[in-house]
Amino acid sequence: PAAPAMASSHVDAVDHRAFLRRCGLSKIYSLRSFVDLASAGHHAALQRYNDTWASEERMFEDAAMKTRRVSEENDRLFLVSMQVSEERLDTGKHIALHKLWDFAVYELDSGAFVALYELGREIDFEDWEVQLSVRQQAMNLVKAQFRMLDSDGNRKIDKRELTIMLTAMDRQTWTEQKVERLLRHVDTNSDGQIELTEFINWIFYMQADRICEPSFAAASDKFASVS
């Protein structure tokens, strides 16, 4: 198979909850959601303002979204920059803060945006990109499946290990001949074993449309149905 196209940063709705669970973000569903990015950014700005100046002679007035940027790692993750304005209670002056405030906002569903500020007030956008990276989460999942198949821990999957897993899934389908055919297909350097890079390339080649939920079982079933 050709090398996989790992450019996608999209999380399919079917796999979304499982993806967030793997990211350690099941609590995200407890956050208040808003109909658009600006409203979620406004909510985060108000929270941060109160966290910062709750006891001072100043009062939050408004927060307007000035810019937005979608993450290259996850197309549901946005960086929004908010212009915050306040009223100084001692002078009565209305002032816009000099520096824009940046917040990470996540799209849970269509028309349902949550501000991630509540989940980590000190976490910046770059850290959220790492945690919510579709590519990295997919890669971690594939590597975990490789380790499961590699029962002797030598960082290669041989015919015996492949046969054990495939026949456990479906003994009738996975005859010795079909196992050998799959091994030859994935083993691009023809050394009789499957290395991690070969395994990764094959999984993503077979499941280009399910990049955020790659599965050895699903890829094997697809191979069996067409080979």
For each residue, the residues with C-beta under 8 A, 3 or more apart:
1: 185 186 188 201 202 205 206
2: 201 205
3: 201 205
4: 200 201 203 204 205 208
5: 8 204 208
6: 135 138 204 211
7:
8: 5 134 135 211 212
9: 71 72 73 74 75 134 135
10: 75 134 211 212
11: 15 16 19 74 75 76 134 212
12: 15 16 210 212 213
13: 16 109
14: 213
15: 11 12 18 19 210 212 213
16: 11 12 13 19 20 108
17: 20 21
18: 15 21 22 213
19: 11 15 16 22 23 134 137 212 213
20: 16 17 23 25 26 28 29
21: 17 18 24 25 26
22: 18 19 137 140 141
23: 19 20 131 132 137
24: 21 131
25: 20 21 28 119 131 132
26: 20 21 29
27: 30 31 119
28: 20 25 31 106 108 114 116 119
29: 20 26 108
30: 27
31: 27 28 114 115 116 118 119
32: 43 114
33: 40 108 109 112 113 114
34: 39 40 43 112 113 114 115
35: 39 111 112 113
36: 39 40 111 113
37: 40 41 65 68 78 80 105 113
38: 41 42 64 65 80
39: 34 35 36 42 43 113
40: 33 34 36 37 43 44 80 103 105 113 114 115
41: 37 38 44 45 63 65 80 82 103 105 115
42: 38 39 45 46 62 63 64 65 82
43: 32 34 39 40 46 47 115
44: 40 41 47 48 82 103 105 115 116 117 118
45: 41 42 48 49 60 63 82 84 101 103
46: 42 43 49 50 60 63
47: 43 44 50 51 115 117 118
48: 44 45 51 52 101 103 117 121
49: 45 46 52 53 60 63 84 86
50: 46 47 53 54 60
51: 47 48 54 121
52: 48 49
53: 49 50 56 58
54: 50 51
55:
56: 53
57: 88 89 90
58: 53 86 87 88 89
59: 86 87 89
60: 45 46 49 50 63 84 86
61: 85 86 87 94
62: 42 84 85
63: 41 42 45 46 49 60 82 83 84 85 101
64: 38 42 82 83 85
65: 37 38 41 42 68 80 81 82 83
66: 81 82 83 100
67: 80 81 100
68: 37 65 78 79 80 81
69: 78 79
70: 75 77 78
71: 9 74 75 77 78 79 125 128 129 132
72: 9 129
73: 9 77 129 130 132 133 134 135 136
74: 9 11 71 77 129 132 133 134
75: 9 10 11 70 71
76: 11 106 107 108 132
77: 70 71 73 74 104 105 106 107 128 129 132
78: 37 68 69 70 71 104 105 106 107 113
79: 68 69 71 102 103 104 105 125
80: 37 38 40 41 65 67 68 102 103 105
81: 65 66 67 68 100 101 102
82: 41 42 44 45 63 64 65 66 100 101 102 103
83: 63 64 65 66 96 97 100
84: 45 49 60 62 63 96 97 101
85: 61 62 63 64 94 95 96 97
86: 49 58 59 60 61 94 95 97
87: 58 59 61 92 93 94 95
88: 57 58 91 92 93 95
89: 57 58 59 92
90: 57
91: 88
92: 87 88 89
93: 87 88
94: 61 85 86 87
95: 85 86 87 88
96: 83 84 85
97: 83 84 85 86 101
98:
99:
100: 66 67 81 82 83
101: 45 48 63 81 82 84 97
102: 79 80 81 82 124 125
103: 40 41 44 45 48 79 80 82 115 116 117 125
104: 77 78 79 115 116 117 123 125 128
105: 37 40 41 44 77 78 79 80 113 114 115 116
106: 28 76 77 78 113 114 116 132
107: 76 77 78 110 112 113
108: 16 28 29 33 76 112 113 114
109: 13 33 112
110: 107
111: 35 36
112: 33 34 35 107 108 109
113: 33 34 35 36 37 39 40 78 105 106 107 108
114: 28 31 32 33 34 40 105 106 108
115: 31 34 40 41 43 44 47 103 104 105 118
116: 28 31 44 103 104 105 106 119 120 123 128
117: 44 47 48 103 104 120 121
118: 31 44 47 115 121
119: 25 27 28 31 116 123
120: 116 117 123 127
121: 48 51 117 118
122:
123: 104 116 119 120 127 128
124: 102 127 128
125: 71 79 102 103 104 128 129
126: 129 130
127: 120 123 124 130 131
128: 71 77 104 116 123 124 125 131 132
129: 71 72 73 74 77 125 126 132 133
130: 73 126 127 133 136
131: 23 24 25 127 128
132: 23 25 71 73 74 76 77 106 128 129 137
133: 73 74 129 130 136 137
134: 8 9 10 11 19 73 74 137 138 211 212
135: 6 8 9 73 138 139 211
136: 73 130 133 139 140
137: 19 22 23 132 133 134 140 141 212
138: 6 134 135 141 142 204 211 212 213 214
139: 135 136 142 143 200
140: 22 136 137 143 144
141: 22 137 138 144 145 213 214
142: 138 139 145 146 199 200 203 204 214 216
143: 139 140 146 147 196 200
144: 140 141 147 148
145: 141 142 148 149 203 214 215 216
146: 142 143 149 150 157 196 199 200
147: 143 144 150 153
148: 144 145 165
149: 145 146 157 161 162 165 216
150: 146 147 153 154 155 156 157 161
151: 161 164
152: 161
153: 147 150
154: 150
155: 150 195 196
156: 150 193 194 195
157: 146 149 150 161 162 193 194 199
158: 161 162 192 193 194
159: 162 163 179 180 183 192
160: 163 164
161: 149 150 151 152 157 158 164 165
162: 149 157 158 159 165 166 179 182 183 194
163: 159 160 166 167 174 176 179
164: 151 160 161 167 168
165: 148 149 161 162 168 169 216
166: 162 163 169 170 174 179 182 220
167: 163 164 170 171 174 179
168: 164 165 171
169: 165 166 174 217 220
170: 166 167 173 174 224
171: 167 168 174
172:
173: 170 178 224
174: 163 166 167 169 170 171 178 179 224
175: 178 179
176: 163 179 180
177: 180 181
178: 173 174 175 181 182 224 227
179: 159 162 163 166 167 174 175 176 182 183
180: 159 176 177 183 184
181: 177 178 184 185 227
182: 162 166 178 179 185 186 220 223 224 227
183: 159 162 179 180 186 187 192 194
184: 180 181 187 190
185: 1 181 182 202 223 227
186: 1 182 183 194 198 199 202
187: 183 184 190 191 192 193 194 198
188: 1 198 201
189: 195 198
190: 184 187
191: 187
192: 158 159 183 187
193: 156 157 158 187
194: 156 157 158 162 183 186 187 198 199 202
195: 155 156 189 198 199
196: 143 146 155 199 200
197: 200 201
198: 186 187 188 189 194 195 201 202
199: 142 146 157 186 194 195 196 202 203
200: 4 139 142 143 146 196 197 203 204
201: 1 2 3 4 188 197 198 204 205
202: 1 185 186 194 198 199 205 206 219
203: 4 142 145 199 200 206 207 214 215 216 219
204: 4 5 6 138 142 200 201 207 208 211 214
205: 1 2 3 4 201 202 208
206: 1 202 203 218 219 222 223
207: 203 204 210 211 213 214 215 218 219 222
208: 4 5 204 205 211
209:
210: 12 15 207 213 214 215 218
211: 6 8 10 134 135 138 204 207 208 214
212: 8 10 11 12 15 19 134 137 138
213: 12 14 15 18 19 138 141 207 210
214: 138 141 142 145 203 204 207 210 211 218 219
215: 145 203 207 210 218 219
216: 142 145 149 165 203 219 220
217: 169 220 221
218: 206 207 210 214 215 221 222
219: 202 203 206 207 214 215 216 222 223
220: 166 169 182 216 217 223 224
221: 217 218 224 225
222: 206 207 218 219 225 226
223: 182 185 206 219 220 226 227
224: 170 173 174 178 182 220 221 227
225: 221 222
226: 222 223
227: 178 181 182 185 223 224
